Amino acid sequence: MTSSPRDANSAPSVKKAFRPLPAIAALFALAILAETPAAAADEYRTLTNTVGRSIRAKVVKVGATSVSVLLEDGTPYEIPLENLSQPDRDALSTFSPGKDAGAPTTSASDRGVTAEQMNEAIGRPLFGERSLWESDPAEVAERLSWPRESKTALSESYRAYPSEDGRFLGARPHSAALYGEEGRVTGLSIVFANKGDSLAAAGSGEEHFLKGQPVPGGMEGVKVLMQHDAETITATLGELLGEPGRQRFGEGESRVQVARWDWNGHAFLLSNVDGEYVSLAIETVAFADARGRVARVPDSVVRERIRGFVERRDNGDVVITNIPMVDQGPKGYCVPATAERCMRFLGMPADMYLLAMAGETEAGGGTSVDLLLNNIGRDIKRKGRSFDIRRGSLRMRDIKRSIDGGIPIIWAMLSTPSLNETANARTKARAETPWDSYLASLAPADLAAEGSYGHVVIIMGYNEQSNEIAFSDSWGERYQERWITLPEAEQVSQERFYVIGL
C-alpha cells in the first residue's frame, strides 16, 4: 500500500442483563442507593434501570452520558445514564473512583517505587504528580514530546515515531501512541521490534550488533531483535516491580498472552508474539482485570451519536465530522490505520500496528487489504457490529445513504500523483472561491490510473449539487478532508468498499 504523497505533493443491551427483583428487595435496594451519597469503584452494588430490572456490578467510570461497570463475572458493560433509575443517577453523580478505576493507590506490587524512579527506568517523564488516569492527555504528550495526531468531540490521540536512538524501558520503540477521552488519559500502546519495521534493520545499520554479537539478516534477525526487546523490558520492569504475572489479554484476533506488572493503578502489559511483534500496553488495572474485554456501547447510543456528527453545510456539503485521525507514518499501513479510525469512531478501541499483525502483515510491512479487513471483520462481528464487503461502481445514492446515517465507507483506490494534485487543488479552490463561481468552473479532470499506487481511504462526505465526494487519508490532520468529483473518483477506484456498521 502507498505511504503518503508528502514527497510528491508536499451492553450489549443492558436490559438483557437486568434480572427482576422481588418487590420488597427492589425497594430495599433503591432505599440503600438513595441514602448512599457515593460509592467507590471497588464495591459491588445493585443498579436498577427505569423499568425495574437490576444487576450487581462494580462501577469503574462515570462519564457525561454513560457509566462503565464490571459484572460479578468480570464482564464489562457500558450503561447509558438515562437508562438508570433516578436514585442511581443521583448516587453516581458523586462517584468517587477507587483502585480499580485506576486512581493512585499503593499495593504490595508497587514495592514503594516512586514516579521519579519509574520515569528514570522508562527514560522519559511519563508520570507526573497524578495517576495517568487523572492526567490531561495534552500535558502528558507535551512531557513526552509526542505530537498530537487527532482531537475530536469523542477522543484525542498523540503519536510518535521515535528516532533510531530513542528508547523506552531500554528498548527501541517504533511507534508510540497515547489515547485520551473526556480530558483524561485512557491508555498507551507502544510497539517495539516487529516484522514490519525490523526486517530491513536486522543484520545492518544501528541494529547490526546486540551485546557485541552480530544480528542475522532476514526473519531470523527479526526474532533476535524481538527477543532482545522483550528481555530488556522484562528486566527493567522486573528490577523495580518484581516478577510479572501472566494472563490472556485482548479479544478475538488480538488476544495474546501477556506478562503483567501493576503499579499505582497502572497495569503494564507486555506482549511477545512469536515472529510478529513485541508491544507494551499501559492500561487501567480494571481494564487489565477484565482481560481487555471492551464494554459494548448499545447500538442505539452509537447510532444517535454518529448521526449527530453528520454536518450539513450551506453549500450542500454533507460531511461526517469527528472521525479520529491516525497518522500511518513512514510505513504503508493505510489499511490498518483506516480500519482503526472507523473502529474508534464506532466505539471500538483499536491500534493500527496490532491490527496490521492480525491481518498477517508480510515481513517488511506489506499488507493485504482483503486479508487484513476480513480478519478484522470477524473480530468486529464478534463485538456485535456489522462488517460488509461491497464491490462495484461508485454511486452517489449508495454514498448518500451511508453518510446520511453517519457511517463512513472504507474505499480501496489508486492514490496516483495526478489524483492527489487534483484533490489538493480542488479542496483549496473550494475554500477560496465563491460557491457559484466554483460550480461554474468545475470540470472533471482526466486522471491516469496507474496500478502501483494502491491505497485505502475513508469516504466521509458528498455534495449532490457539485457531484463530488469527500475523502480522508490517514496521513495527519491536514489530510482530514479532500474533495474530488465522482467521475474522477471512478477513474481511480479499485471498486472495493468495506463498511463497518451497526
Beta strands, then each sheet from edge to edge (+ up, - down):
strand 1: 19-20
strand 2: 44-48
strand 3: 53-62
strand 4: 66-71
strand 5: 76-80
strand 6: 148-151
strand 7: 156-160
strand 8: 175-181
strand 9: 184-194
strand 10: 209-210
strand 11: 213-214
strand 12: 245-249
strand 13: 256-263
strand 14: 266-273
strand 15: 277-284
strand 16: 310-312
strand 17: 318-320
strand 18: 386-391
strand 19: 409-414
strand 20: 454-463
strand 21: 468-472
strand 22: 482-485
strand 23: 493-501
sheet 1: 1+ 3- 2+
sheet 2: 1+ 3- 4+ 5-
sheet 3: 6+ 7- 8+ 9- 15+ 14- 13+ 12-
sheet 4: 10+ 11-
sheet 5: 16+ 17- 20+ 19- 23+ 18-
sheet 6: 16+ 17- 20+ 21- 22+
end
